[in-house]
Structures are given as structure tokens and as C-alpha cells.
Amino acid sequence: MKHENTTKPAKFNRDFARSALKIIYSVLTKILFPEELLSALLKASGSYLSRLGKDGRRALRKLNAVQVEDVRDALRKMGRMTLRGVRDRRVAVDFHAIPQYHADKSFLSRIKPTKGTSWGLVQAAIFLLGRTRSFLDVIPVTVKNVAEGFKAVMEVIVKELEEDKLRLVMVFADREFAVNEVIRFLLELGLDFVISAKAQMYKKYKGMLQDVDVSFGGVRYTGFLCVRHGSGAYLIILRKEDGKIIAFLVRREMDLYDAIVLAEMYRERWGIENAFRSLEEFRVRTRTCDVRKELVLVLLSYLLLNVWFLIRSWRKVKLWEFSVSLSNLLDR
């Protein structure tokens, strides 16, 4: 009979799980965070806390002792630890909305109508791109206007960067921020930016593109146009070989090659979208009527996801394995 040696994989699991717990408790020093609460959150990851029965109900009660700002402080602390250890400091900022049905709207913001509601928990996530990935900060957004929300988030980001002696060089934003108020705000700040353009902004220019033939990063571009937009920015339009249009707004007039480089840089920001998918796969769901607890759970999910990103840079480990291994170690 063939004997399978399970000692080495088991030791690997214990080692990375112990490392993960050490990281978690080093950044949660200000929070009353018992092991049984962490264990319940890990067991319920990706599903409802209620499936744990009494353990789930106890965990929900213990969330009363956890404050939103304390979890956010822990997130920022861990983000700064990660940032100090890397050279590549490219970051992406995006808004992540989770539909909510609570009567209490104090922590909620307006979102695109979905699943029977137009309200949700909205966070502006600042995410480190590159080989090492991490959420540097997660800012709850409670304003109901896109431009107001963008300005509020930008003020926080600039302040935090100044505290870390870093400088904001360029802002990349999705098409929902392609509004005159946001663009003028960035122009007044004197910041370079790349904002994906809405279809109505460039459809009348499709027949005016200059024919080009340039390949970059495995992509062939066959059309280009740079034109002044009514907001004061410049509208860049690129046509790919398959006829697909890429259009974005920038601060300055630019040539074809600079425009292609920016298009490639913009494409890299999709790393934050993949991080959001991981968050949705991992975060705990509840049916609680307390929207504050929901927000705490979401922020804790960001924090635990950060730990997984860090552990995964040491050893390839899947998200479900990370969750199960930590839970098993806590139950010993």
C-alpha cells in the first residue's frame, strides 16, 4: 500500500496560518477582537453568518464592540506597512458599492438601482497595484453626489499622501466620473488625469480619426484623434484593429505614442476590479437590521483580504485554503 506523507503540507498550512494570525493581531491592537469572533468570520466567509447558528449570533453580538474607525485605522496601518516595503507605488482608486435594504440610511449612499434598491454601502478603496497588492485605505462614502464624493475622497487621499511624504502624480478614473465638475476640479488642482470617456462624448468624432498603424504591447492601433473638450480637458480617441474605440479625457494635448502609453497604464487599473471580485467571494453576509455592523463586516473583510494578499506573496495559497487553515488553527 502506498503511504502518503501529509506532514509537510500540514506544517506549511500551520506556518502560514500562524504568520497570518500574527499579522492580524498586530494591526488590531486597538480593537476588542476575540478569537471566536475571527473564527466565526472565517467559517462564514463567502456566505451568511446565520448558517453558523448560535456561533453566528454570538459573533454578530460581539460586533457591537468593534468601531468602524478602529477597523479603518487597522487597514491604513497595514497598508502603510506594505507600502514601505515596495518600490512600485502605483495605486488605483475605485468605488465599491454593496446593495443594502436597511431603513436607516445614515451609512448609505445612492448607487445604481440593482436588486430592488438604489441604496448601498459605498467605499472608495485605495489599492496598491503591481506584484505586491494591498488595500491602502478604504473610505466609507455617505454623500449622494458623484462629484461631491470624488472631491471628498481626493481631499482624504492628498492629505494621507502628504503625511507619508508621497506625491500624487496622476489620477485614473472610470467613466462615471467623466462629468464637467470633476474634470474642472482636477484641472484646478493642476493634476494629470485619465478619465474614461462616455460614448456620447466621442461618437460624433468617430469619422474624423486619423489613420495610423502602430502596435504596442501586442495591440494594434489603426486610428487616433486628440481634440479639445468642452470641459477644458482634451479628448483622446484610439481605434484598435478590431474596430473597438478607446476614449479618455486628459489634462494636456498629446501625440499618438503618449496616448497609447496612457491607454496601457489605464488598463492596469483593472487589478482593483479583481480585488473587488475576491472581496465579494470572501466577505461575510448577514440579514442584520444594523447597517453599522454591516459596514464593520465589510471593512474587516478588506483587512483579512489584505492579509491573504501578503501571505500569497510568500506562498501560493487560495483564498478558501487561507480561510479554512486559519479557522482550523483557531479551533485547536
C-alpha positions in Angstrom: 0.0 0.0 0.0 1.3 3.4 -0.9 1.8 5.7 2.1 1.0 9.4 1.5 3.1 11.8 3.7 0.8 14.6 4.8 3.2 16.1 7.4 4.8 18.6 5.1 1.6 20.2 3.7 0.1 20.3 7.2 3.2 22.1 8.5 3.1 24.6 5.6 -0.6 25.3 6.5 0.2 25.8 10.2 3.2 28.0 9.4 1.4 30.4 7.1 -1.7 30.4 9.3 0.4 31.4 12.3 2.0 34.1 10.3 -1.4 35.4 9.2 -2.7 35.5 12.8 0.4 37.3 13.9 -0.2 40.0 11.3 -3.9 40.2 12.1 -3.4 40.8 15.8 -0.5 43.2 15.3 -2.8 45.6 13.4 -5.9 45.0 15.6 -4.3 46.2 18.8 -6.9 48.9 19.4 -9.8 46.6 18.8 -11.5 44.2 21.2 -11.4 41.3 18.8 -11.7 37.9 20.4 -10.6 34.7 18.6 -14.1 33.3 18.5 -15.3 36.3 16.5 -12.4 35.9 14.0 -13.1 32.2 13.8 -16.8 32.7 13.0 -16.0 35.3 10.3 -13.6 32.9 8.6 -16.0 30.0 8.8 -18.8 32.1 7.3 -16.7 33.6 4.6 -18.5 33.8 1.3 -21.9 33.0 2.9 -24.2 34.1 5.7 -23.2 34.3 9.3 -26.6 32.8 10.3 -25.5 29.4 8.9 -23.3 29.0 12.0 -26.3 29.0 14.3 -25.5 30.1 17.9 -21.9 30.8 17.0 -23.1 33.2 14.3 -25.5 35.0 16.6 -22.7 35.4 19.2 -20.4 36.8 16.6 -23.0 39.3 15.5 -23.4 40.5 19.1 -19.6 40.8 19.6 -19.5 43.2 16.6 -21.1 45.8 18.9 -17.7 46.3 20.5 -15.9 46.9 17.1 -15.9 50.5 15.9 -15.8 51.5 12.2 -12.9 53.9 12.5 -10.8 51.4 14.5 -11.0 48.8 11.7 -10.2 51.5 9.1 -7.2 52.6 11.2 -6.0 49.0 11.2 -6.4 48.8 7.4 -4.4 52.0 7.0 -1.7 50.7 9.3 -1.3 47.5 7.3 -1.4 49.4 4.0 1.4 51.7 5.2 3.5 48.6 6.3 3.1 47.2 2.8 3.8 50.5 1.0 7.1 50.9 2.9 8.3 47.6 1.6 7.8 48.2 -2.1 9.3 50.4 -4.8 6.4 50.3 -7.2 3.9 52.7 -5.7 1.2 52.8 -8.4 -2.2 52.9 -6.9 -5.8 52.7 -8.2 -8.8 54.3 -6.6 -12.3 53.0 -7.2 -15.7 52.9 -5.6 -17.2 49.6 -4.5 -20.9 49.5 -3.8 -22.8 46.8 -1.9 -26.6 47.0 -2.2 -28.4 47.4 1.2 -32.1 47.3 2.2 -31.9 49.0 5.6 -34.4 51.6 6.7 -31.5 53.5 8.4 -29.8 55.5 5.6 -27.1 57.2 7.7 -24.2 55.0 6.5 -25.6 54.5 3.0 -25.2 56.3 -0.3 -27.1 56.4 -3.6 -26.0 53.6 -6.1 -27.1 52.4 -9.5 -30.5 50.7 -9.0 -29.9 47.0 -8.5 -31.7 44.1 -6.9 -34.6 46.2 -5.8 -32.7 49.0 -4.1 -30.9 52.2 -5.1 -29.0 52.4 -1.7 -25.9 50.7 -0.6 -22.7 50.7 1.4 -20.2 52.5 -0.7 -16.4 52.6 -0.1 -13.7 54.4 -2.0 -10.8 51.9 -2.0 -7.2 52.9 -2.5 -5.4 49.9 -3.9 -1.7 49.2 -4.5 -1.1 47.7 -7.9 2.0 45.7 -9.1 3.4 42.4 -7.9 2.6 43.3 -4.3 -1.0 44.2 -3.8 -2.8 45.7 -0.9 -5.7 48.0 0.1 -4.0 51.1 1.4 -7.2 52.6 2.7 -11.0 52.2 2.5 -13.1 55.3 2.9 -16.8 55.0 3.6 -18.7 57.3 1.3 -22.0 58.7 2.5 -22.5 61.7 0.1 -25.1 61.2 -2.6 -23.5 63.1 -5.5 -20.7 61.7 -7.7 -18.7 64.9 -7.9 -19.1 65.7 -4.1 -18.0 62.1 -3.3 -15.0 62.4 -5.7 -13.9 65.7 -4.1 -14.2 64.4 -0.6 -12.2 61.3 -1.4 -9.5 63.3 -3.2 -9.1 65.6 -0.1 -8.5 62.5 2.1 -6.1 60.9 -0.4 -4.0 64.1 -0.8 -3.8 64.5 3.0 -2.8 60.9 3.6 -0.1 61.0 0.9 1.3 64.2 2.3 1.6 62.5 5.7 3.6 59.7 4.1 5.7 62.2 2.2 4.3 60.9 -1.1 3.0 63.0 -4.1 0.0 62.3 -6.2 1.2 62.3 -9.9 -1.8 61.1 -11.9 -5.4 60.2 -11.4 -7.1 57.4 -13.3 -10.9 57.3 -13.1 -13.8 55.4 -14.5 -16.4 56.9 -16.9 -18.9 57.6 -14.1 -16.5 60.5 -13.1 -16.5 61.9 -16.7 -18.5 64.9 -15.6 -17.6 68.5 -16.0 -17.5 69.3 -12.3 -15.0 66.5 -11.6 -12.8 67.4 -14.6 -12.7 71.1 -13.7 -11.8 70.2 -10.1 -8.8 68.2 -11.3 -7.8 71.0 -13.7 -7.9 73.5 -10.8 -5.6 71.1 -8.8 -3.2 71.0 -11.7 -3.2 67.2 -11.6 -2.7 65.0 -14.7 -5.6 62.6 -15.1 -7.0 59.9 -17.4 -10.8 59.5 -17.2 -12.6 57.1 -19.4 -15.0 59.0 -21.7 -18.7 58.3 -22.1 -20.0 57.2 -25.5 -21.9 60.5 -26.1 -18.6 62.4 -25.7 -16.9 60.8 -28.7 -19.5 59.3 -31.0 -19.6 62.4 -33.3 -15.8 62.2 -33.8 -15.6 58.5 -35.0 -15.4 59.5 -38.6 -12.7 62.1 -38.0 -9.9 59.8 -36.7 -6.5 60.0 -38.4 -5.5 56.6 -39.9 -2.4 55.2 -38.1 -0.7 51.8 -37.9 1.1 51.3 -34.6 1.5 48.1 -32.5 2.2 48.3 -28.7 2.1 45.6 -26.1 0.5 43.2 -28.6 -2.3 45.6 -29.5 -2.5 47.2 -33.0 -4.0 50.7 -33.2 -5.4 52.0 -36.5 -7.0 55.3 -35.6 -6.2 58.4 -33.4 -7.6 61.8 -32.6 -6.9 64.4 -30.0 -9.4 67.2 -29.7 -10.3 69.9 -27.1 -13.4 69.0 -25.0 -16.0 71.5 -23.6 -14.9 70.8 -20.0 -11.5 72.2 -20.7 -9.8 68.8 -20.9 -8.6 67.1 -24.1 -10.4 64.1 -25.5 -8.2 61.3 -26.8 -9.7 58.7 -29.1 -7.9 55.5 -30.2 -9.3 52.8 -32.6 -8.0 49.3 -32.2 -7.5 46.8 -35.1 -10.9 45.1 -34.3 -12.7 48.5 -34.6 -13.1 48.9 -30.8 -12.9 52.5 -29.6 -10.9 53.6 -26.5 -11.6 57.1 -25.5 -10.5 59.1 -22.4 -10.1 62.6 -21.1 -6.7 64.1 -20.2 -5.3 67.3 -18.9 -2.9 68.1 -21.8 -2.8 67.8 -25.6 -0.7 64.8 -26.6 0.5 62.8 -29.5 -0.3 59.2 -30.6 2.5 57.5 -28.7 1.8 59.2 -25.4 -1.9 58.4 -25.8 -1.1 54.7 -26.3 1.1 54.6 -23.2 -1.6 56.1 -21.1 -4.2 53.6 -22.5 -1.9 50.7 -21.4 -1.4 52.3 -18.0 -5.2 52.7 -17.6 -5.7 49.0 -18.4 -3.5 48.0 -15.4 -6.0 49.6 -13.0 -8.3 46.6 -13.6 -6.2 45.0 -10.8 -8.6 46.7 -8.3 -11.6 45.1 -10.1 -10.1 41.6 -9.5 -9.5 42.6 -5.8 -13.2 43.5 -5.6 -14.2 40.1 -7.0 -12.1 38.4 -4.3 -13.8 40.6 -1.7 -17.2 39.5 -2.9 -16.2 35.9 -2.8 -14.8 36.2 0.7 -16.9 38.7 2.6 -19.5 37.6 5.3 -23.1 38.3 4.6 -25.8 38.9 7.2 -29.5 39.7 7.5 -29.0 42.1 10.4 -31.0 45.3 10.6 -28.0 47.2 12.0 -26.2 48.9 9.0 -23.2 49.8 11.2 -22.5 46.1 11.8 -22.7 45.5 8.0 -20.1 48.2 7.4 -17.8 46.8 10.1 -18.0 43.4 8.5 -17.2 44.7 5.1 -14.2 46.6 6.4 -13.0 43.5 8.3 -13.2 41.6 5.0 -10.9 44.2 3.4 -8.5 43.7 6.2 -8.5 39.9 6.0 -8.1 40.1 2.3 -5.0 42.3 2.8 -3.5 39.5 4.9 -4.2 37.0 2.2 -2.5 39.2 -0.4 0.5 39.4 1.8 0.6 35.7 2.6 0.1 34.8 -1.1 3.3 36.8 -1.9 5.2 34.3 0.3 3.4 31.1 -0.7 0.7 30.4 -3.3 -2.4 29.8 -1.3 -6.0 30.0 -2.5 -8.5 32.2 -0.7 -10.6 29.2 0.6 -7.4 27.5 1.8 -6.4 30.6 3.7 -9.8 30.9 5.4 -10.0 27.1 6.3 -6.4 27.0 7.6 -6.8 30.0 9.9 -10.2 28.7 11.1 -8.7 25.2 11.9 -5.8 26.8 13.8 -8.1 29.0 15.9 -10.3 25.9 16.8 -7.3 23.9 18.2 
